[in-house]
Amino acid sequence: MKTTEADTLAELIDDCTDLPRELRGAESDAHPEPGAATPWQVDDANYAQVVDLDVYV
């Protein structure tokens, strides 16, 4: 295992893959993949927040 700081992303990845498996944690500790995002919708409350925006711009 290296004892110096990584200077590049590639070195950081190499350093992380050099860690022993018992220090990396179990595969079940991995975060699940994110699901689909809820579609964003604009409603009257959103419009009300910026109704006077032209006055400030």
N, C-alpha and C positions, 0 to 999 in steps of 0.2 A: 504494500500500500504506500502511496506517495505521502510525503509530509509537507509539501509546499502547496500554496494556494493555486487554484486554477486561474489561468489568465484568459482562457477562451472558453466558449460554450462547449466545444469538442473536448477540451481537457476536463471540464466539469462533468460531462457525461461519462468519460472514461473513469474518472475518480469514483463516481457513484456506482458504476458497474463493478468496480473492484471491491466494494464492500461485501463482507461475508453475508450469506443469506440470512443468518440469524439476526443480523443487525438491520436488515432491510425490512423485516416484518413479514407477516404471512400474506399470502395472496388474497385472503379474505379481508384484509385490512385495506385493500385498494378501494379507491372511491369509484362508485358506479358512473357509467357514462351519463352525461346530462340528457334529460328528455327533451322533447320538442318544446319550444317556448310558446307561451300563450300569445295568441295574436294581439297586437296592440290596437286599441280603439280610442278614438277621440270622442269625448262626450261634451255636453254643455258646460260641465265644471271645468274641463280643460280649456275651452274657449274663454270662459270667464276669467281665467288667470291671466290671459294675455290680451284682453279686450282693449286696454289703453296702451299697448306696447308702442304704437306709432307716436304717442306723445313723448316718449323717452328716447326714441331713436332719432 
